[in-house]
Amino acid sequence: MATVDNVQVLQQRLEFEQKLVTLVDRIHAARNLDAIFIECRDEMLALFDADRLTLYAVDAEKKEIYSKFLDLDTVREIRIAISPNSLTGFCVLNRQVVNIEDAYDSAELARISTALHFDSSFDKRTGFRTTQVLVVPIVHENRTVVGALQMLNKRHAMRFTKEDEANLARIAKTLAIAFHNQSQLTQKRPTKFGYLLDQHRVTQDEINAALAEARAKQTDVETVLVEQYKVPKAEMAPRSARSTACRFRSSTSMSSRRRTSCGI
């Protein structure tokens, strides 16, 4: 009987490892951070048997952490100040894993830090009851905290385990690389709609919303941007075409001793 149980445990671990590897591959293959925020959530929840998941990125300039989620067909963003009073803020500031059995137990919070306080406003607004909380920092190369992973409510256990902590830390390590790589790509390579962002025609959130709407309506993003966000069709031309037009106008202007700036 013990042998059968051992085999089942080994099979479960193997299945978990396979799912974990698949998830890591998806994170590495994600087009951008928004895709990681939105598209990998359900897999992580199933993997860790949790009710809720929030993936935060750090905005160092504003001293905030932020996350994005899909609300119907609209991509929305939440932002929270990085504070030692909140569970996630404490995790980010101290680069420390936080594992709580009951978020409403002030004595349990005080054993971690006397400054900690659980904000129950979300629970009151939604009717959701937070109990177990697991927060893991996302640290790039053991130096810079670039985000945090927060899991809520272990479905079939009293709390998140040490094994959960270790496995979530493995995902956090992958996310740290993905966050860094995406940041580098954003700085070095123009995006498809980079020109629109540079010219303040639309915001990144509006582009995200247009992407979601285009997917829902099974149409192209350009159509949504033109019809919903009133982006001129001329601005939707490929960057190379605009560059060619700019060089032509610049050349013509030079012959008249004038230079033209195209804002590219």
Order of alpha helices (4+ residues) and beta strands (2+ residues): alpha-alpha-alpha-beta-beta-beta-alpha-beta-alpha-alpha-beta-beta-alpha-alpha-alpha-alpha-alpha
